[in-house]
Amino acid sequence: MKVRDLIPLFLVSLIVLPLSIGGGTGTVLVKPPWNHCLGLNRVTQFHLDIFSGYRETFDDPQGLFCVKMACEDDPETTKDDDELTVIGLNSGRNTVIFNKSITSIGILGSYGSEMFKFNHPQSITGERLGNIYVADTGNDRIVHLRYENDGLIPVREFRGPVNDRLRSPSGTSFSGGVLYVADTANDRITRFDPEGGLLGVINPELGGAKLKGPYSIAAVTDNDEWLYYSDYFLAVVDSLGQRLWKISPDGEGIRIFRYRETAGNGCFNHIAIDYYGNVYVTDTPRGVIHKFDRHLNYIVAIGEEGNGPGQFDEPRGISIYRRFGQVFISERSGASYFWIGTDLYRFSADNLVFDLEKGTCRLDVNFLLAEHSTITMILEDERGTERLVLIDDYLLPANNYRRRLEITCDRAAGLAKCKLRVTATARPTYSSRDYCNVTRSSGLLEAHVISKTASMVK
């Protein structure tokens, strides 16, 4: 991404406080390297003042959408493929902010009900051909805009059928040619075609639970780009931010995760889904981002103590460009830009055994892997010299792991005399592997030796 593109991009990306101190140290979200953005991964009101001519103030920023617009793509080169259009909602001022060109930003909107006027819009979505959809919550409608010639133009508004209107729609997600709307006051998900034609409604149930006041939604469905798994679903926050649903595209409730299971005080807010189907949910009161795998198994609270050096400043909207793992997050009064990284939390190893009869080495390892990564583990001595490769570039999904490793070792007798530790390196499979990798080591281990004689006696 060219430096000249970054300032307007960051001004409108409405994103997060830094979660990491740089590449190689781990953490789930990583600041891009200095030569990628000249350190401009964070925007404040100061930057917005300069590029808006003091016309705009961060005031309750909410939903975000990022995309590589087809009209901005040069098919003759791949060098511009990560240069994105980012569009954000400044809900308190009823405006939409976007990177109008490589040197300026665009701001449109004010309070009202006409086209290009809004009443506390909460969510925005779209697709690479330039169709943009805004959940204009206070006006009970979806506003359809189109990105053309570095600007946004009005197309239409739609409110649903005359006898069954949208009521306080708060969430939007465009996926597989379908617009999914969190129809909040109607307690349902409403589906539209790209021109606003009604396709139907979704009223999921699971174990007696029904959708109540859905607020935000993210969808991954068939025909979407940059998805690793063919596991298509909707992720929906409802019940005043206290529940997160996984719902099939045809409306079947699959799983509900309740906020109380996070053992914190806050609520779920906006949602984004990455290349592997991992679900990211902002938590404004608590100042963190919750990360789940595609089954809604909880992974980690990003930004909490021990999972990054600081909390977010009331994170709100979040958007992920799945191709390269670029992440944008809105917060109370600023914006930041990240790459998806990885981490090995609570890494430990124990029960090191050299079996001289079998000629093997075995041990137990325990860790939380925060992102799909290739894992390499080695035994090294106290001087840091590699003595034995345990795992070499083995792909694992994000999860909690406690595994016993056992490998052939023809030098077991010699290694049993050394002071050894396990060192593990995780490399994420996208963003920038070399920059985002992380290394963790166990303490020195006491080895137990099973001799040939002892084995025969047994």
N, C-alpha and C positions, 0 to 999 in steps of 0.2 A: 504494500500500500504506500503510495507516494505521500511524503510529508505534507504537501500542500493540500491533500485531501483530508487530512486528519482533523484539523481544527473545526471545520463545519460539521464533520461527521460526529465528533465528540460533543459538540454543542447540542446536537439534537438527539444524541443517543440516550440521554437521561438515565445514566447508569450508576454503578456502585463504588464505595470506598475500597481501596486496595485490600486484597485478602492475602497477598503474598509479598515477600520481599525480593522476589526475583526467581529466575529459572534455576533449576538444580536443587532448590530447597524443598520442593514439594508444595503441597496445597492443591486443592481441587480447582481453583481458579487462579491463574497466574498472570501477572502483569507482562505484557509483551516486551521484548527486549528494546533497549533504548534506540538502537538503530532502525527499528521498525516504526517507532512513533515519536522519537526524540523526547521520550518521557511523558508525552501528553496522553496518558491513559485516563486522566481525571480532569473533569471540567468543573468549574465553580461559577458562581454568579458573576465574578469578574470577567470571565471569558464571554459569558452571554451578554453582558453589558456592551462589550467591545463590538461583537459581531451583530448585535441587534440594534446598535445605535441607542442603547438605553431604552428600547421600546418594550422589553420583555423581562419578566421576573419569574424565577422558579416559584410556582405556586401550586402545590398539590399535583406534581407530575404523576401520571398513571401509566397507561398501557404504552407498549413499544412494538414496533415491527421493523425488522431488518431484512433486506433482500438484495440480491444482485439483479437489478432491472435488466431485462432483455435489451431495452433501448439504450442502455449505458454500456453494453458489453461489446468489446471489439473482438470479433471471431478470429482475427488474425494473430492474436496473442493470448497467452494465459497469464500475463503479468498483471492484468487488471482484475483477475477473477475474485480477489478478496476485497475489492473496493466497492463498498456497499452503500445503498441508500437506506438511511435510518430515519424513521418517522415516529415522533413521540407526541403524546397528549399532555398538555399543561392544563390539567382539568380546572384548577382554580381560576384560571383566566380564560377558560373556554377557547383555547387556541390549539392549533396543530403546528409543530415545528419540524422542519425537515432540512436536509442538506440540499439546497437548491442548485448549487453548482460546486465546483472545486474550490471556490473562493468566497462563497456566501451562503447564508441560510435563508429559508423562507419561513414566514410566519403568517398564518391565516386564521381567521375566526374572531369571534367576539360573542358576547351573550345574546341569545335570541333563538328563534325557531325557523328562520329562513335558511336557505342553502348557504353554506359557509359560515353559519352561526350555530352555536352549540349551547347546551345546558348540561354542564358537568359530564362530559364524555369520559368513559372509563376504560375502553378497550379499543384496539386498532389491529387490523390484520390485512392480509392481501396476498398477492402473488406476483411472479416475475414479469408478467405481461403488463403490469401497471395498474390493475384494479385494486383499489384500497377501500376498506370498509371500516367505518367508525361506529361504535356503539354509543349513540347520543342518548345517554341514559335519561336525563331529565326531560327530553322531548319524546320519549317512548318510540324511538325509531332507529333505523340503521341508515347512515348516510354513505352513499356510494360515490367515491371520488376516483379520478384517474390521473396517474402520473404521466405527464407528457411535457417534453421540451423544458426540462428542469423545473416543472411546476405542477401544481395540483389543480385540476378543473372539476367542477361539479358534474355528476352524471344523473343521479336520481336519489330519491329517498324511498324507503319502504317500511311499512309498519305491520305487515301481515294482513290477513283477510279482514274485511269490513266488520264481520261479526266475531272476530277472535284476534284482536290487536295485540302486538307486543306491549308488555308493561315493564317499564324500567329495565330494559336490556342492558346488562353490564359486562358481558364477556363475548368475545368473538374469536373464531378460528376458521381460517379458510384452508381446506384440505381435500385433495382428490376431486376438485371441481365443485365442492359443496361448502357453503357457508354455514357453520354451526354457531348458534347464538344462545348464550345463557339468558333465557327469558325469565328474569329474576322473579318478578311479582306473579308470574304465572306458574312458578315451580316446575319448569320444564326446560328442555332443550328444543329449540325450533330450528329446522333445517330449510335453507333456501338455495335455489340455483344462483349462478353468478348475476343474473338480472333481477333477482328479488322474488322470483316465483316460489311459492311455498311447496316444499317437498314432503313435509310431514313434521311430526313432533316426537320427542323421545321422553318417556316417563318411566325411568328405570325403578326397579324395586330389588331389594336384596335383604333377605332375612327379616322381612317386615318393615325395613327402612325404605322411605321414599324420598325423592329429591325435594329439598326444601330451600327455596331462595338461592338457586345457583348463582354464583357471582362471577367466576372466571372459568375459562375453558381452554384447553389445547387439544388438538386432534392430530393423529397420524393415521392415514388411511391409504388404501391402494392407490397407486399412481403418484404418490408423493416421491420427490427426489431425496436422495441421500438418507436412506434408512437401511440399517444392517439387517434387522429382523423383519419378517413378514408378520409381525404381531401388531395389528391395527387396533387402535382404541382411542377413546376420549378420556382425558383427565379433567375432572370437574371439581371445583371447590364450592361447597354449599354450607348451609346451616351456620350463617354468620362466621364463616371461616373455620369452623370446628371439624369439618369432614373433608376428606379427599376421596373421590370416587374414581375407580377404573370401570369404564363402560364400553361395551362393544359398539361398533358403528351402527348396528341395528337396534341398539337400545337395551341390551341385556346387562344388568348389574353384575360385575365380576368380583369387585372387592371394594371395601370401604376401609380407609385408614382414618382413625379419629385423632384429633390433635392432642388429646391428653396422653396418647402413647409416646409423644415426644418428650414428656416429662418437663415441659416448660410452660411459661405463661405468655401467650400471644395468640396469633391466629394466622391461618393460611390466607394468601392474597393471590397475586398473579402467578401464572404457570407457563413453563416452556419445556419442550421435549427435545432431547439431543439425538444424535445419529444412532445411538444404541438403544433408544427408547427410554433412557433415564429421564426421570421427571424432576424438574427444579421448581420449587415453590417459594416465593418470597414471604417473609414474615415481618411485617412492618413494626409492630410493637416490640418484638424481641430483638430486632436488628440482625437477623440471620437469613440464610437461604437453606431450605431443607432439600436434601437430595435423596431421591428414591430410585430403585431400579424399576424396570418396566413391569414388574409384578407388584409394585408398591411395597416392596421390602425396604425398610428404612436404612439408609447408608450413613448419612452424617449431616450435622447442622454446620454449614459453612459460615465462618466468621465468629463462631463461638470460641471461647477460650480453649486453646490447644489445637484448634482447627483453623488457624490463621491468626495473625497478630492483633487483629482489631475487629470490632463489630462494624456492620453497615450503619449508615445514617438513615434509618427508616426506609429500607428497600421497598420498592413498589413494583413497577413493571419490569418484565424480563423478556428478552428475545434472544434466540440462538440461531446463528447461521450454521446449519448442520454440516455443510460440506467441509468447513475448515475448523469448526469448533470455536467460532468467535461469539462472544457473549456480551450483551448490553443490558444494563440494569438501571432503572430510574430510582432515585432516592429523594430525600426531602429537599435538598437544595444543591444538587450536583449531578455529575454523570461520570461514568468510568467505562473502560473497555478492557476485556480480559480474553485470554485463551483458556480453553479447557485443559487442565493439567491432570495430575494424579497424585496420590499419596499412599503410603503404607503406614497406617496408624497402629500404635500399640504392637509393633513388631517384636517378637521374642522367639527364642529357640531353646529347647531343652531335651533331655533324655538322649544324649549323644551316645551311641553304642557302636563299637567296632567288633564285628563278629569275624574272628580270624579263621574259623572253620568254614564259613560260607564265603569269606572274602568280601564282606559287605560293610557298608556304613549306613546307619539309620539314625534318624532324629525326628523330633516333632517341631513344627513351626506354627506360629499363631499370629494372625494379622488381619486388619481390615483394609481391603483394597478399595480405593474410592472411585476408580474409573477403569474401564476396559484397558488393560495394559499387557505388554509382554514382560514377563518376569524372568530375571536371571538371579540365581542364588549360588554363592560359592562358600566354601570353607576357606578361611584365611588364618594365618598364624598371627601372633600378637604383634609382629612387625608389619602386618598388612600385606604379606606375600600370599598370593593365591596358591592354595594347596589342592583343592578338589572342586570341580564344578558339580553342583547338585542339580540345578535346572538351568537350561540355556534357552532364552527367548521363548518361553512358554506362555501362550495367550490365555488370560483369565479375565472373566467379567468382574465388575464391581461386586463385592460380597465380603462377608466375614469368613475367614478360613482358619481351620485347625486341621492340619494334615500331617500324616507320617510319611516321610520320605525315606526310601531305601534304595540304594544304588550299589552297583558293583564297585569294589575298591581293591585293587591289587596292591596297594601300599598301606593297607589297614594297620599293620604292625608298626610301621614307622610313624604314621600320623597319630596313632594312639599315644605317642610320647610327647606330642606337641600341645601347646596351649592354643586353642582354636576358638574362633567365633564364626557366626554366619553373617554374611553381608548380602543383602538383597537389593537389586536395582529394578525399579518399575519404569517402563517407558510407555507413555500414552500412544495410542495408535494414530491420532491425528493431532492438529495444531502442529507444533514443531517438536519432534521426538527428542532430539538432542538437548534442546533448551528446557523442556518441561520434565525431563526425567528426574527421579528422586532415588536416593540411596539411604538405606537404614541398616544398622548393624545390631546384633545381639551383644550381650556381654560375653566374656570368656566362659567357655563351657568345660565342665568336668566330664571326661570321657569314661565310659564303662567298657571294659574289654572282656569279650567272651573268647577264651583261649581254645585251642584245638583239644587240649587235654580235658578241660572242663566240659566241653561239648560231648566228648566220648564217655566220660563218667556219667553224665546225665542220661 
